[in-house]
Amino acid sequence: MSSLSYSSIDPRTIVIKRGTRQRQENIADIDDLKQSIATIGLINPIVVRREGDETVLVAGERRLTAVLALGWPEIHVRYMELLSTREAEIIELEENVKRKELGWKDQVRAIGRIHALYREQNAGWKIEQTAEAVSLTPAHLRKILHVYEALDSGRIDKAEGIEQAYNTLHRFAERKAESIVGDIIVKGATIFGQAGEAAANANQAPPGASDTPPPHSPTSSIDSATSPPASASAPPPPPIAAYVPPKDPVICANFLEWVKTYNGPKFTVIHCDFPYGNYRGADSKGAMSTLDTEDFYDNSEGIYWTLLDGLTQNLDRIMSYSAHLVFWFNMNFYTETVSRLRRVGLFVHDHPLVWHKTTGGGGLGVVPGTAVTYPRRTYDTALLAVRGNRPLAKPGMNSYAAPTAGNKIHPSQKPEPMLRHFLSMVVDETSTVLDPTCGSAAALRAAEDLGAKYILGLELDPNYAAVANTRTLQARIMRQAGNIHRDDLRSGE
């Protein structure tokens, strides 16, 4: 408190008006407080106000109860009407924070303000002192102050309480830290790669080299099978060109060829929608039900496994050490697909993500076998896998009901609301997203709408790639226009 003087009065003369007090303090367990006051005295005087001939309690009921239990003839008090504006605000806030009807955001805002006011009065003020003043544990107060710092950021607007808001911020902090570490690893790899090249030119081992390649090493998975053994007379390999990010979000490229030479930043989210087909044939060997893709794409079962192998064998080229994978697949291939992903160190959730198609196929679904022996299939499934210990951006349901996409620009296009729902669990502003067979780029647009800081898609067909770029750039313009409009509304323009 400030240096203003305080008065001493008989504690038995202080009146507690239950009907007018804004909160009920927990006065049942005051043994520790009694012992503290008996040992070191009453550090913080209670606050009272004069109402006619009565002296009415404003704040400090537990301290008053402890003093009465100790039988003290006098107690130090501060009169509300003599407090400074700052002190009066602290008292008012302290009285409000435990009102039952006070919402969690208002509670956080009040407690954060109380702590700030105390620190303005005393630079040495500690969290433990504020915790005592508002009857909270220091650990819980630290959570509240962490939430207070981000209260107006928009990041926790949908949280339903202090714990959920804190957990949301904690997950974001972990993801951001891992993103920074990932960037450092990429930069370090570039530096050591240059050092390794110089050492190779001098016929020396590069720094940190060993005889055993690291697990999932690109050289051990693809290059060693095709490269001749090195010899002393062999010329040094040409230097790897520096990575230049493409100017468009979608590039026309074959994933299987592109991935062999990719040397850019690693991605924290990979979204895969390889041709996997809801097959009509009972033996699952037939053509995809979306027949209009056959003119350009290879929809055979073989291409599915080839693309999956291209992903797993080159995982270290494209995936950060801490990342998520959303992988759409045919349930006929569930066991083998999960096995291959787990063999390269990914943790694959046992239960897939399920998109229930509320309409589509004429509202009738897809027949995977003969009409008389198979039910119609009205859902698609995706595996959710994680590399490292990357937390979710936010928890979400593993099923979502939505109609198929309207106004398709690609025959295999999935609806953006559904993609946004599933991707919201793994994408935020710390995310870099790759879709190696992006088609219409619907997943990339959903990711960018969720705040992803970088997206990249590959599309085999140049016409689809061009349309995907146009739609994605249009979405950016519309999003920017919406942000400007919201900013104008906030400023009253």
N, C-alpha and C positions, 0 to 999 in steps of 0.2 A: 504494500500500500504506500501512499505518498507520505510525506513528512507532516501532514496535518495532525493536530493533536486529537486524542480520543478521550472519552469520558469513562469513568468507572461508576457502575450502578449495582444495586442489589439484583441478582439474576431472578429472584422470586417475584420481582415486580414486572417482569416482561410478559406481555400478553401474546399468546399464539392464537390467531384467529383462523381456524380451520377453513371456514367458508370462503375466505378471501385469498388464501394462499394458493398460488398457481401450481404448486407441486407438493407432493408428500415425500419428505426425505426418509430414507431407511435409518430409523433410529433404534432398531432392535439390537443390533450388534455394535456396541460402542466400547467394548473392553479395551481394544488396542488404542482407540482415541483417548480414553480416560487415562491409560498408562502414559501416553505421550504427553498429554497436558499436565499430568501430575509431575512428570520428570522435567520437561523443558518449558512449561507454561503455555499460555494461549498466544500463539504467534500471530494469528489473524483474528482481529476483533470481529465480533458479530455485528450485523447492521440492523438498526432499529429506526423507527420513525415516531414522531410525536403525533398523536391523534387525540386532541383535547387533553384530558388528564391522564391518558393512558400512554404507555410506552409499548409499541407494537413491534413484534419481530418481523423483519424483512428477509434476512438471510442468515443462516448459521444455526439451524435447529439442532443438528447433531452436536455441535460444540456447546450450545446452551444446555442440552440434556446431560452431556458429560460433566460440565461444571456443576450443575445441580446435584448430580450423583456424587460428586466429590465433596459437596457441602461448602463450596466456596461462598464467602459472604459478598464478594464483589466480582464483577466481570467487566472487561474492557469492551466498550461498544463504540461504533461510529454512527452518527445520526445521518440519515439519508439526505436530509436537506442541506447538510454541510459538506457533502462530497463534491469533488470536482466533476465536470461533465464526463470525463473519461472513466472515473471510478463509478459513477452512477450507471454508465452504459454497461460496465462489467457486471455490476450487481443485477441489472435488469436481464442481461443475457444469461447469467448463471441461473436465475430464477426460471427462465423460459426453457432451458435446454432439456429439462426432464418432464415437460408437460406431455401427457400421454397422446394428445392429439397432434403434436408437432411432427410434421413429416421428416423423413430421414435427411433430405437435402437441407431443410431449414435447420435441423439439428447440427449437421456438419458445418453449415455456414456460421451458426452462432458460436459453436465451440472453437472453430478456427479464428473467429474474430476475438473471442475472449483471450486466447493464447497470444494473439498479436498485440492486444492492448496491454497485457501484462508485460510483454517484452519491451513495449515502448516505454513503460514506466521503469523497467529494470532490465538492463542489458544482460545481466547474469541470470535472469529468470529461466528455470528449467521446466522441461515437460512434466517431471514428477510433481512440481508445485501446481501446475495447472490441473493435472490429474486429480490431485487432492482437492482442489477448489471445486471441481465439477463432479466429484465422486466417481471417477473412472480409474481403471488400472492404467498405468503408463503404456503398456503394450497396446491396449485398445485405443488409447488416445493417439498413439503414433499412427495407427491405421487411419483414424479419422483425419488427422492432419495431412496424411498422404492423399486422401480423397479430396480434402479441401483445396489442395493445390491444383487439382484437375477438375474442379466442380463445374467450371464454365467452359471447359474445352469441348464439350459435345461427345467425348469418348464414352461417358458413363450415363448418357441420357436415358438409356433403356434399363438401367440397373434398378432393381426393386428394393434395395437396401444397402446399408453400409458395407457389409461383408461381400456382397456380390460386386459392388463397385470397386472395392479394394482388390478382389480377385481378378477382375477385368484389367485393372491397371497393372497388377503384378504380372499377369500373363503377357501384357503388352511390353512391359519392361524386359522380361526374359527374351521375348521375340526380337526386340530391338537390339538387345545386347548380342544375341546370336547373329543377327544381321551384321552388326559391326565386326564381330569376330570373323564372319564369313568373308567380308570385304578385306580384312587384314590377311586372311589366308590366301585370297586371290592375289593380292599385291605381293605377298611373300613368295608365292609360287612364281610370279613373274620375275622377281629379283633373283631367286635361286635358279630359275630357268636360264636367265642370262649368264649367271655365274657358271652353271653347268655347261653351257655352250662354250664359254671361254676355256673351261677346264678340258673339254673334249678336244678343242683345237690344240691344247698343249699336251695331249695324251695323258691327262690326269683325271682322277676320279673327282666328280663334283662334290661340293660340301654336303655332308650328310648322306652320301650315297652308301648303299649296302648291296650285298649280292642278291638279296631277296626282294622282289618288287612288293610294294604294299598291296594289301587286299583290294580287289576291285580296280586295280591299276589299269588304265587304258592300254598301256603297253603290254601288260600281261594278258589282256583279254582279246585284243584285236591285232595289235601290231606285230606281236611275236610270231603269230601264225603266218605272216606274209613277208616279214623282213628277213634278209639274209643275215647270218652272224657277222658281228663287227670284226674287223681285222686291223692290224696296225697300218696297213697300206691303204685302207679304205678312206676316201675323202670324208671330211666332217659333213654332217647333214646340214642342209641350208637352214638359216635362221627362220624361226617361225614369225610370220608377219604379225604386227600388232593388231589386236582386234578392233574393228571399226563397227560401232553399232549401226544397224540399218536405219534408214530415215523413215521407213514405214513400219507400222506395227506387225504387218504380215508380209512375209517374203515367199516368193514362189520357189520352192525347193523340195527335194526328196529327202525326207528325214534320215533315211539310211545312209545317204551319201553325205549330207550336211554334218551329221553328228561326228563323223570320223575326223574332221579337221576343225571342229569348233574349239576355240581357245579363249572364249569370252568369259564374263562373270557367270558364276553358278547361280542356279535358280532355287528359290525356297519353296516354290509350288510348281508341280508339273501336273497338268491336266491332260489325260490321254483318252481319246475316243477313237481308237483304232477300228477299222472295219472288222466287226465281229459277228454281225448278222443275227437276226431272228429267223432261223432257217425253216423252210417249208418241208424239206425232206426229213423223213423219220430217222434217217441215219446221220443227220446233222451235216451232211456233205453237200447239200444242194446250194443253190444260189441264194443271195439275200432276198428278203421279201421286197425291199426297195429296189425294184428292178431297173429304175432309170439311172442308177449309179453304175450299172455294168458297162455302159458305153465308155467309161473312162477309168474307173477304179477296178482293181483286182479285189474281189470280195471273197475269195476262196479262204478256206480255213488256214491254208499254208501261209498266206500273207499276214494273218493275225499273229501266228507264232514267230514269223520272221521279224515283224515290227517289235514284238515283245522282246525277242532276243536282242534286237538293235538297241532297245532301251536299257536292258539289264547289263549288257556287255559294255556299254558306254556311260554307265551311270555316273562315274566320277568326272566325266567331262562336263556334264550338264547339271548335276544336282548338288546343292550345298551339303555340307556335313550335317546340317540341321534343316530338315525340309519335310514337306508333305507331298503325297502323291494321291490324286483322285483318278481312278482307272476304271473306265467303263468296260464291261465284259459280258460275254454270254454265259449263262449259268451252266451250260453244258461243259464249259471249260474251267469251272470254279476251282476244283482241286489242283489241277496242274498249274493254273495261273498263280494261285496263292503260293504254291511250292516254289515256283521260279522266282517270285518276288522275295520270298523269305530267304532263298539261297544267297541273295546278294546283300543280306543284312537288313532288309526292311522289316519293320514290325507291321503286320497286316491285321487289321481288326477282323475278328471272326464274322461279324455281322455286316453285310454290305449295306450301302446306301440304296434306298429303293425309291424310284420315281414311279408313282402310280399314275398312269395315263387316264385321265377322266374322260377324254375323247381321243379319237385317232383311229386310223384304219376304218373310217366310216363309223366309228364308235363301237366297232366289233372286236378290236384287238387283232393279234397276229396268230395264225394257226401254225404251230411249230411242227406238226405231223399231219396225219390224215385227220379229216374233220370228224370222223366217227370215233377216234380213239384218244385225241388230245384236247384238253380245254384250251380256249383262246387265251393268249398271253397278253396281259394289259399292263405290264410293268417292265422297266429296265433297271439294271443293277450296276453299281459302281463299288469298287473296293476303295477303302480309305487306308492308306499306309503312311508310316512316319519313319524318317531316318534321323537318328540321334534322339534327342529328348525334347524336341520342339513342342511347346504347348499349343493347344488350339487357340485361335484368336477369340473364339467364344464357343460355348457348348451349344449344340443344336440337335434337333430331332433327326434321326437317320431315315426318315421317310417323308415324302412330300407328294401331295396330289396336285396335279396341274394338267391342263390340256396340252396336246402337242402344239408345236409352234405354228402360228399362222403367218401368211405371207412369206413363205420360205424363200431364202436365196440359195439354199443348198439342200439336197434331198435328205441328208442325215442330220439336219439342224435340230437342236434341242431348244426348248423354251428358256429364255433368259431368266424369268422369275424362279424357275426350278434350279437352274445353275447358280443363281445368286444365293439361294437358300443354302445349298450344300457348300459352296465356296466361301460363304460368310464364316464358316467354322475354321477356315485355314488362311484366309486372306485379310490383310489390313494394310496400313501404309508402310509396314516393314517388308512387304512381300514383293518378290520378283517372280513373274509367272511365265511359264513356257507351255505352249500347246503345240506338240509336234505334228499333229494332223488336224489343223484347226477348222477346216471347212468354212463355215460362215463367220467364224470368230466370235460366236455368241458367248462362249465361255470367257474369252478375253475381255469382251465388253462388260460382262458381269463382274469380272475381277477388277477392272478399272473403275467401275461404278462403286466398288467396295473400298476404293482408295489405294489399290496396288500402285507401287511407285514405278514399276516397269513391267511391260508385257511384250511378249514376242510369240508370233505364231508362224508355223510353216504350212503351206498348202501346195499340193502337187499341181493342181490345175491353175493355169495363169488367169483364166477368166474368173474363177471363184476367188482367187487371191485378190484380184483387182476390186471385185465387189465387196469383199470382206474389208479391205482397207477403206473404201468409201464409206461403208456403214460405220466403221469404227471411228473415223474422223468426224462423221456427222454426229455420232453420239457424244464425242468430246465437245463439239460446239454447243450442242443442246445442254450438256451438263454445265458448261461454263456460263451459258445464258441463264440457267436456273440459279447458279450460285450468285451471279450478279443481281438477279431479281431478289433473292433472299437477303443479300446484303443491303439492297435499297430499302426493303421493308424494315429491316432492323434499324436503319438510320433515319427512317421516317420520310424518305424522299418519294 
